[in-house]
Amino acid sequence: MIYLDNNATTKVDEKALEAMLPYFCEEYGNPSSIYDLAHTANSAVRRARNVIKDFLGANDSKEIIFTSCGSESANTAIKGTLELNRAKKHIITTKVEHPCVLNLYKELEKHGYRADYIGVDSNGDLDVNELISKVDKDTAIVSVMYANNETGAIFPVDEIAQKVKEINPETKVFVDAVQAAGKIPINVKDTKIDFMGISAHKFHGPKGIGALYVKSGTMVSPLIVGGHQERGKRAGTENVPYIVGMARAAELAMENMDDELSRVKKLRDMLEDGILTKIKNARLNSTSKNRVPNTTNIGFLYIEGELILLHLNDEGICASSGSACTSGSLEPSHVLRAMGVPFTSLHGSIRFSLSRYNTEEDIIQVIQTLPHIIDKLAKISPFQKELGEILRPC
Ligand code: PLP
């Protein structure tokens, strides 16, 4: 199998799994209890919090709270801010956010909030000036992703936070860093960002565990109310094995960052070149230089994306036609629509997302297999005439 859907989820690193195992049946104490067994669990959580602090380049481990996933981190930051600032009714985000932000904003609109959704250009790059122009005295929160899950486009979140605060120092800034963490270095310390969310299963950690950075001095109302855990910001007994697994995965991601930025990027570029060289109706949906190194999104004119995925699956190749949340539905991607991708390739766009487990052999195999799939589908396409000959002579 060749797995090229790492923006949907990743394989758990075996070293992360190994680190988790003792905390199920041996060191299973509740970190809040007072006996030695609990102390072991407590110090494992403390150590993990420190690792995540370094992973995000935060100042203090007290700024890290553990959550169950990226969606919970986003919901906590956004709802937890609005709850404490009920008079402010204006919220800003982008048109290309993950549904965990976009659908929350739609809900908030039903409850009287005024929302602005900022657009992107044809490369998927954000219109920062438009975003900043929308900030006013009534703006409670700006939510902007660090890297887009479908195109990999990186948004200038430090600059955005800085400019937002210059206009309204009270406006909070939440950054969804789920697709950035582990792929590019993050350093939240010297920024004006108030909140940043991550999710372990996107960087070879387990599913069901995430974290939220909350800048020192920033208030947030808890989404889950109960015990005193996470300094009152998220109740519930700490998920010790998963917290340990996420921290180990973060350490491994930091160790492998150079590989991600050079070898993985080289493989991604090789895949793009190979496909564009061999297939005439292929076009890159984003050519932005500012992309995470593992992601590419390629449109195939007049071909149905779901069919491409099924044929790839028959060849043991996993990819995606959008985010994991939208694939499975026939709705074209909201991200590609916001970018103005033409209708002719909107339905035939495929996201390939790599990881450190991919090899050159994987990429060569895809470059050899895909052209035949596209050629076969072109021959049965109702637009066969428009498509003409699909394969370029090599
Ligand atoms: N934000 C982005 C950009 C994502 O890609 C995802 C998942 O695909 C999420 C948030 C949600 O993360 P989780 O699945 O951990 O809730």
Residues whose N, C-alpha, C, O or C-beta is under 5 A from the ligand:
A	BS01	PLP	N7 A8 C69 G70 S71 E72 H98 C100 A147 N149 D176 V178 Q179 S199
